Amino acid sequence: MRQNYTVNIPELAQFTQIIMDLSDDLITVIDQQGMIVAMNTAASRLLGVRPAQMIGRSLVQAVYGGKKFDYQGNYLSPLVETLETGREFKNIETKIKSPLLKSDFVCRTTTGLLRDAQGYAAAAYAYDKNLTEARYLERTNENLKEVLHTQQLQTVLAFTEAIGTRDNYTRGHSERVAEYAQMIATAMGLPDISQLVYIAALVHDVGKIGIPEHILNKPGRLTEAEYQVIKQHSVLGANILKKVDSFSDLVAIVRAHHERYDGNGYPDGLRGEEIPLISRIISVADAFEAMTSDRSYRRRFSIEQALAELRRCAGSQFDPVIVDNFIKLVIGTGWGKSLG
Ligand SMILES: [Fe+2]
């Protein structure tokens, strides 16, 4: 039997808050003026504030330090963009760049307008799905879950976070290399190892933790001596991973990620198939990511230039079969366009 009852508005607001707080994902609602009217604890926890401190404040002021646009004129907040332009987003990958955060927060964002009875926009909401952790869990198949329990996954997360904090250039780099490497493995018909590829690629530069910061982040050219120091990171990384039992599969892979197909790489001068397959895959993904990202000393290559360079070095630096597969993957799926 249906029962009619009314809920008064303050109670409703309280219930809504309770429901929002059940979510691990970030929920924020702003009114027509861009003032925060609701924020769940997941969002406020991420920002290191209490929800009560945020309610009634301008989102742009409170979260983005008063900045509405980035230097290219794009909205920093998809939520503000939705409010001001009416453009709604569904599951787009975004990065929250807030002065309140130590590093960018990667999430999958859905925004929308809330309209009043007359159809006018009364408020806008954003739902930010936390990808930083979801991504790893998503990519971890049952098989690997048996080996890598949550605790080990957290260790991987801590490692990648640690590398990112030390090395400006590596921030986000490992995640992208991991994605490319996993796509290569899948394209090569190696789904069984694709999870291992992903994890190995995430931690491939973990040894950079042991490289002095002034060398790691040196803006100019490295001297020969400094280059020798940087080169130690693959061995250092392998030695770090050796200390964690469940990472034993990763040790040889990380050690060999700078080996070259022709035997002129380091640290062991392995050649061809002596180099672990996953290291050969990471090497291609790593080079492609580096070439297609801006560096302080040069602009990024176009996708075409980067692919041409991979092709040029196939057989010398890279495994030609992997390069072939990668080029097919990028061209065949039109995937390169989304990167450019
Ligand atoms: Fe490396």
Residues whose N, C-alpha, C, O or C-beta is under 5 A from the ligand:
A	BS01	LIG	H204 D205
